[in-house]
Amino acid sequence: MTNALLQLVTPAAYVADRPQIFPSAESLRWFERQHRHELIDCGAISMPAGRKLVNPAAFDQAVVTIGKRMACQRAGIKP
């Protein structure tokens, strides 16, 4: 089994380790609905056996990237 597969976690486990970003499972679901395509594209979420799993490192990077873009948009500046 590859190391990348061993790092996949359930969404609940991901949320439990990041309460300052996602205080609830619903907040993670909302973020995913808003950014699903980008999260799939960067490998942050996948469904290798039919159930959703999270790659924590990729998801963390996506949160930073998306958050920066959203902050720039709100401030009216180019990222």
N, C-alpha and C positions, 0 to 999 in steps of 0.2 A: 504494500500500500504506500502511495506517495505521501510525502510530508504535507502537501497541500490538502489532501483529503482528511488527514488527521486534524487539521486546524479548523475544519468546518464545524459550526455550532448551530444550535437551534436559535431562532429569533429571541425566545425567552431568555436563553443564556446570554445572548449578546446584550439585551436590555438590562439584565441584572448587573452586568459589569460597567454600565455607562449611565447611571441614573441622572447625572448632571446634564446629559444630552437628551436622553429619552426617558422621562420620568415614568412612562407607562408603556405597556405593549401597544396601546392605541396610538401613542405618539409615533412609535416606529412604523406602524401600519400606515399612518397618514403620510409620513416622509416617503415611504416606499411608493405609495400611490402617486405622489407628486413627481417622483424621480425614477420610476421603475425602469424605464429604458436605459438611462444612464447607469443605474446600479447593476443591471444585467450585463450591459456592455463592458463595464470595467471588472466584472467577475466578483462583485460584492455579494450578489445573491445568485443561487443556482438551485436546481431541483434534480439532482442526480438520480434519485430513486423515487421521484414523484412527490416528495415533500420538500418544502422550502428550507434551505440551509444558508447560513451567513458565513462568509469569509471575513473574519474580524479585521484583518489588516487592510484588505481592499475596501471594506465598508467604512472604516475609519478614514482612509484617504479620501473616499468619495464624500464623506460628511464635511471634511475640511474644504475640499474643492468646491462643492455645491454651496457651502456656507459662505465662502469668500465671494463667489459669484453673486449670491443673493445680497450680501452686504454692499457690494459695489453697485448693484442695480438700485438698491434703496437709497444710496448716497448719490446716485447719478453720475458715477465715474466708470471708466472702462477698466476692466480687470487686467 
